[in-house]
Amino acid sequence: MNLSEKESKVLALVIAGVLVASAIAEQSELSVGSVNAVLNSLISKDLLLRNEDKSVSLTAKGIEYKDSVNEGDQASKDPKGEENNSTPIIQTEGQQPIAVVIPYLKSEAAGEELRYTLRSWADHFLEDHRIIIVGDREDWFSPEITHVPLDPVLILEDCNCAAPAEIRNPQADVTHKILTLIASGEVTGDFILTNDDIYLAGPTSLIDIQVLKAFGDLEDHAKGTSLFCQNSLRTKQALAKEGLSTHHYGTHTPMFVNAEILAEVIEKFNATEKGYLLTSLYFNSRFPDARPIQITGNIKDGVLASVYRDSVEPAMMWDLFQQRKFINCNSKGWLSVKNVIAKVFPQPSRYEQ
């Protein structure tokens, strides 16, 4: 079984009897958030299981893996019992298709958004790519999709109270999912992060996604009491404390990010344990002096159409798909989008069976 370096390190500690995330973090010099992400990955591979007291233990498959490692250690010694230190042959591969990662929570979907999002990538993305769905799955997924099953995670409420409750924070949940993918080695280097309700409206090259885009400042999105507003304010405060820019990069368009740098940002801000806007942490940290293109998603925007009403005329929806680069919708907007999207993308993609 192929394991990443972090997975191998954490699994070795579990095999040695270190069964709690905090203790593993202490001995591995990884952050607790990173350790939890690696544990989630090992659990998804059926090597570990999580106990009620939040410790972990080896599954039957994990025990088989341990035994195979022990056998391999014996095989690596020469007949005299000495280590064989010959240099292994390293095989190099050609350039891999770029990963397009979509975190997915089925209970939050209003309809068939994901199906048509994948049709848009199959029809319009001009680069060689592969699709990774992390989270829930649909019955119609074809083998062309790499599916990484992960349940939603809970984090402690940020309330400055004596006994904070465990809550589901959507932004922290997405961060957990992405870090788990990185920790498992499923994504490395540059990849694209997008959502199940973002559609490519026409032929799209990598450069269309790489261009930095922002929705004003984080403070503009922090004026309210909703959890998203709280997360926006928390993100702005964390960036300002580091003397970094505070652009709001969560534009509901696909994002081009680097796995290793993103993991460093997540660990620096402990973003698996707090609700932060991940792409805003990432791009403000990586490009602190950038002047991103400002988009709004409104009627005057030439790049994005954000459809948040259930009463957009089909003729106007059709025009938006012909004129904009990206279309995004919420649950209400899906009612408008679904009236035309089957005509925009009538053929099943290779991601459906």
C-alpha positions in Angstrom: 0.0 0.0 0.0 1.3 3.5 -0.9 1.4 5.8 2.0 2.7 9.4 2.2 5.7 10.2 4.4 3.4 11.7 7.1 1.0 8.7 7.0 3.9 6.3 7.4 5.3 8.3 10.3 1.9 8.5 12.1 1.1 4.9 11.5 4.5 3.8 12.9 3.7 5.7 16.1 0.3 4.1 16.4 1.9 0.6 15.8 4.3 1.6 18.6 1.4 2.2 20.9 1.0 6.0 20.7 -2.8 6.2 20.2 -3.9 9.8 20.9 -3.5 12.7 18.5 -1.9 15.0 21.0 0.8 12.4 21.9 1.4 11.6 18.3 1.8 15.4 17.6 4.4 15.6 20.4 6.5 12.7 19.1 6.1 13.5 15.3 6.6 17.3 15.6 3.5 17.7 13.5 0.6 20.0 14.6 -2.4 18.4 16.2 -4.5 19.5 13.2 -2.1 17.9 10.8 -2.1 14.7 12.9 -5.9 14.6 12.9 -5.9 15.0 9.1 -3.4 12.1 8.7 -5.5 10.0 11.1 -8.6 10.7 9.1 -6.8 9.6 5.9 -5.6 6.4 7.6 -9.1 5.7 8.8 -10.5 6.2 5.3 -8.0 3.6 4.1 -9.3 1.2 6.7 -6.0 0.9 8.5 -7.2 2.6 11.7 -10.5 3.0 13.5 -11.4 5.8 16.0 -12.6 4.7 19.4 -15.2 6.4 21.5 -12.5 8.0 23.7 -11.1 9.5 20.5 -8.0 7.3 20.6 -7.2 5.1 17.6 -6.4 1.5 17.1 -5.4 -0.8 14.2 -8.0 -2.5 12.1 -7.5 -6.0 10.8 -6.1 -4.4 7.6 -3.8 -2.3 9.8 -2.5 -5.4 11.6 -1.8 -7.0 8.2 0.1 -3.9 7.2 2.2 -4.0 10.4 3.0 -7.6 9.8 4.0 -6.9 6.2 6.3 -4.1 7.4 8.0 -6.4 9.8 8.5 -9.0 7.1 9.9 -6.2 4.9 12.4 -5.2 7.6 13.6 -8.8 7.8 13.9 -9.1 4.0 16.0 -5.9 3.9 18.8 -7.6 5.8 21.4 -9.7 4.1 22.1 -13.4 5.2 24.4 -12.2 7.9 21.6 -10.1 9.5 23.1 -6.8 8.4 21.2 -4.0 6.8 21.2 -3.9 3.0 21.8 -0.2 2.2 21.8 -0.5 -1.6 20.3 2.5 -3.3 16.7 1.9 -4.4 15.7 2.4 -8.0 13.5 5.5 -8.3 11.0 5.6 -11.1 9.9 8.9 -12.5 6.6 9.5 -14.1 5.5 11.9 -16.8 3.5 15.1 -16.0 0.3 14.1 -14.2 -3.2 15.5 -14.9 -3.9 18.5 -12.6 -6.3 17.5 -9.8 -9.6 19.3 -9.5 -10.8 18.9 -5.9 -14.4 19.4 -4.9 -15.4 19.0 -1.2 -19.0 17.6 -1.1 -21.7 17.4 1.5 -24.7 15.7 0.0 -27.2 17.1 2.6 -26.3 20.6 1.6 -27.0 20.1 -2.1 -30.2 21.6 -3.5 -30.4 19.3 -6.5 -28.2 18.0 -9.3 -25.6 20.8 -9.1 -22.6 18.4 -8.8 -23.6 16.4 -11.9 -23.8 19.5 -14.1 -20.6 21.0 -12.5 -18.7 17.9 -13.6 -20.3 18.1 -17.1 -19.0 21.7 -17.3 -15.4 20.5 -16.4 -15.6 17.7 -18.9 -16.9 19.9 -21.7 -15.0 23.2 -21.1 -11.7 22.7 -19.2 -9.0 22.6 -21.8 -6.3 21.0 -19.6 -5.7 17.4 -18.8 -7.3 16.9 -15.4 -8.7 14.4 -12.9 -11.6 14.9 -10.5 -11.3 14.2 -6.8 -14.5 14.4 -4.7 -13.8 14.5 -0.9 -16.7 13.8 1.5 -20.0 12.3 0.3 -20.6 10.3 -2.9 -23.5 10.0 -5.3 -24.7 6.6 -6.7 -24.0 7.8 -10.3 -20.2 8.4 -9.7 -18.2 6.6 -12.4 -14.7 5.1 -11.8 -13.3 8.2 -13.5 -13.9 10.0 -10.1 -11.5 9.6 -7.3 -13.7 9.5 -4.2 -12.3 10.0 -0.8 -15.0 9.4 1.8 -14.9 11.7 4.9 -17.5 12.5 7.4 -18.1 16.1 8.6 -16.0 17.1 11.6 -17.0 19.1 14.6 -14.8 21.8 16.2 -15.2 23.6 19.5 -17.3 26.8 19.4 -15.2 30.0 19.6 -17.2 31.6 22.4 -14.7 32.4 25.2 -16.9 30.4 27.5 -16.1 27.8 30.2 -17.6 24.8 28.3 -17.6 25.5 24.5 -19.9 23.2 22.6 -18.8 21.1 19.6 -20.3 22.6 16.4 -20.2 22.0 12.7 -18.4 25.0 11.1 -18.5 24.6 7.3 -15.3 26.5 6.6 -13.4 24.4 9.2 -14.9 21.2 7.8 -13.6 22.1 4.3 -10.2 22.8 5.7 -10.1 19.4 7.4 -11.1 17.7 4.1 -8.4 19.5 2.1 -5.6 18.9 4.7 -6.6 15.2 4.9 -6.1 14.9 1.1 -2.7 16.6 1.3 -1.6 14.5 4.3 -2.6 11.3 2.5 -0.6 12.3 -0.6 -3.7 12.2 -2.8 -2.9 15.8 -3.9 0.6 17.2 -4.3 2.0 20.3 -5.9 -0.5 22.6 -7.7 -4.2 21.7 -7.8 -7.6 23.4 -8.4 -10.0 23.8 -5.5 -13.6 24.4 -6.5 -17.2 23.8 -5.4 -20.1 21.6 -6.5 -22.1 24.7 -7.5 -19.5 26.5 -9.7 -19.9 25.9 -13.4 -17.5 26.7 -16.2 -19.6 28.6 -18.6 -17.3 28.3 -21.6 -13.9 27.1 -22.8 -11.6 27.6 -19.8 -7.8 27.5 -19.7 -5.6 27.3 -16.6 -4.7 31.0 -16.9 -8.4 31.9 -16.4 -8.3 30.2 -13.0 -4.8 31.4 -12.0 -5.7 35.1 -12.3 -6.2 36.4 -8.7 -9.8 37.6 -8.1 -11.3 39.1 -5.0 -14.6 40.3 -3.6 -13.4 43.5 -1.8 -12.1 43.2 1.7 -12.9 40.6 4.4 -14.4 43.4 6.5 -17.1 43.9 3.9 -18.3 40.3 4.6 -18.0 40.4 8.3 -21.0 42.7 9.0 -23.5 40.4 10.6 -24.0 37.7 13.2 -24.0 34.6 10.9 -21.3 32.0 11.3 -19.9 33.0 7.9 -19.6 36.6 9.0 -17.9 35.5 12.2 -15.5 33.5 10.2 -14.8 36.4 7.9 -14.0 38.7 10.8 -11.8 36.0 12.5 -9.9 35.6 9.2 -9.4 39.4 8.8 -8.1 39.7 12.4 -5.7 36.8 12.0 -4.2 38.2 8.8 -4.0 41.7 10.2 -2.2 40.4 13.2 0.5 39.1 10.8 0.6 42.4 8.9 -0.9 40.8 5.8 -3.4 42.1 3.3 -7.0 41.2 3.9 -8.6 40.7 0.5 -11.6 38.5 0.4 -10.6 35.7 -2.1 -13.7 33.5 -1.7 -15.2 34.6 -5.0 -17.1 31.4 -5.9 -14.8 30.7 -8.8 -12.2 27.9 -9.0 -8.9 28.5 -7.2 -5.4 27.5 -8.2 -3.4 26.5 -5.1 -0.3 24.7 -4.1 -0.8 21.7 -1.7 2.4 22.1 0.3 2.1 25.8 0.8 -1.6 25.5 1.6 -0.7 22.9 4.3 1.8 25.3 5.8 -0.8 28.0 5.9 -3.3 25.7 7.6 -0.8 24.7 10.2 0.4 28.3 10.8 -3.1 29.5 11.6 -4.3 26.3 13.2 -7.1 26.5 10.6 -8.5 23.0 11.3 -9.5 24.1 14.8 -11.0 27.5 14.0 -13.5 28.7 11.4 -11.4 30.6 8.8 -11.9 31.4 5.1 -9.2 29.2 3.8 -8.6 30.7 0.4 -8.3 34.2 1.9 -5.7 32.9 4.4 -3.8 31.3 1.6 -3.7 34.0 -1.1 -3.2 36.9 1.4 -0.3 34.9 2.9 1.2 33.9 -0.4 0.7 37.2 -2.3 0.6 39.9 0.3 1.2 42.7 -2.2 -1.2 41.5 -4.9 -3.8 43.7 -6.4 -6.4 41.1 -7.4 -9.1 41.8 -10.0 -12.3 42.8 -8.2 -15.4 40.9 -9.2 -18.9 41.1 -7.8 -21.0 38.4 -9.6 -23.7 41.0 -10.3 -25.2 42.0 -13.6 -22.3 44.3 -14.6 -19.6 41.7 -13.9 -18.0 40.3 -17.0 -16.4 37.3 -15.3 -18.9 35.7 -12.8 -22.6 35.5 -12.6 -23.8 34.7 -9.0 -27.4 33.5 -9.3 -29.1 33.8 -5.9 -32.7 34.3 -7.0 -35.2 31.6 -7.9 -37.0 33.8 -10.6 -34.3 34.6 -13.2 -35.8 34.3 -16.6 -34.6 31.3 -18.7 -33.6 33.6 -21.5 -31.4 35.6 -19.2 -29.9 32.5 -17.7 -29.0 31.2 -21.2 -27.4 34.6 -22.0 -25.3 34.4 -18.8 -24.0 31.0 -19.8 -23.0 32.4 -23.2 -21.4 35.6 -21.8 -19.7 34.8 -18.5 -16.7 32.7 -17.6 -18.1 31.2 -14.4 -21.6 30.7 -13.0 -22.3 30.2 -9.3 -25.6 29.6 -7.5 -27.0 29.0 -4.0 -30.0 26.8 -3.2 -32.5 29.4 -4.3 -30.5 30.2 -7.4 -30.4 26.6 -8.4 -34.1 26.8 -9.1 -33.3 29.3 -11.9 -30.2 27.5 -13.1 -31.8 24.1 -13.4 -34.3 25.5 -15.9 -31.6 25.9 -18.6 -28.5 23.9 -17.5 -29.7 20.6 -19.0 -29.8 22.3 -22.4 -26.3 23.8 -21.8 -24.8 20.4 -20.9 -27.2 17.8 -22.4 -24.7 14.9 -22.6 -23.6 12.8 -19.6 -19.9 13.2 -18.9 -17.3 10.5 -18.3 -17.8 11.1 -14.6 -21.3 9.6 -14.7 -22.4 6.0 -15.0 
